[in-house]
Amino acid sequence: MPTLPQFIASGKVLLLDGATGSRLIAAGLQPGYCPELWNIEQPDKVKNVARSYFEAGSDAVLTNTFGGSLLKLRDYGLEGRVNELNEAAAELALSVKPAGRFVLASIGPCGKFMEPFGEVTRDQMTRSFAAQVKSLAGTGIDGFILETFTSLDELLCAVQAIGEHSSLPFFASMTYEYSSMGSNTIMGTSLAEAAEELSRAGALAVGSNCGNGLEKMINVGKEFRTLSKDLHILIKSNAGEPVYRDGCTIYPEDSGFLEAHADELFSLRPSVLGGCCGSDPEYISCLRRLIDLKNPHFEQLSS
């Protein structure tokens, strides 16, 4: 079985999973309730989400730990359970992992601002992520994915925590607001600045997730590709921009939409693909088919 770095270096496209939060909500998770607490209270439901994505063809599935940092769990009064909740999440995903696949620990932003915009110091932020990293590093996971960040400073604190407490590889992804004048996060970090800093910090792949449907995310990917022909790019788009109908949130991009944009997507030579908000196992299954169809041509382009 190749390691995660070996897989990325091979020229194949690594397929991640789709949305976790919306699948847990569909299974009964109530708004405002801590998703990570379900790793203990509803383990079968969390495990079923991971299993469904492996069955749909994901090469790698993420743990239910997006909000598992110390500062984020403190919002729920759960800061004393960082180890328990993160370790349980890893065990659940690993228990349904088929041979030859991967489990990545998901780490998201803590939802608080660092100085000078907020009261959290750099040291406090780094220690918050360090508590999470230490709880996950020895569980048997294959790597980390830092995702949905809008502050590069906060993201680099998470990178530092990984570097100090683990030897595992990591992906780094931010959420950009696409513009024809250049993509930036809501905190003002440009795509070019993030790509340079995160590549220098050792990210195995850099990219974008959330905030955009596939069309805008393809444009974001084009911006990444103009920076370097060798950059390993990660793209996890929403299944379209949400539409509210009859009290429900609908994500309109289906398998037909994916197929219609496949040539443009694969022209970017992405290294990592997956789905974010609104995506489900059917969405991932479609991506699996497209990767299997396009990958031989993709490998020729990469050689």
Secondary structure, 3 states (H helix, E strand, C coil): CCCHHHHHHCCCCEECCCCCHHHHHHCCCCCCCCHHHHHHHCHHHHHHHHHHHHHHCCCEEECCCCCCCHHHHHCCCCHHHHHHHHHHHHHHHHHCCCCCCEEEEEECCCCCCECCCCCECHHHHHHHHHHHHHHHHCCCCCEEEEEEECCHHHHHHHHHHHHHHCCCCEEEEECCECCCCCCECCCCCEHHHHHHHHHHCCCCEEEEECCCCHHHHHHHHHHHHHHCCCCCEEEEECCCCCEEECCEEECCCCHHHHHHCHHHHHCCCCCEEEECCCCCHHHHHHHHHHHHHHHHHHHHHHC
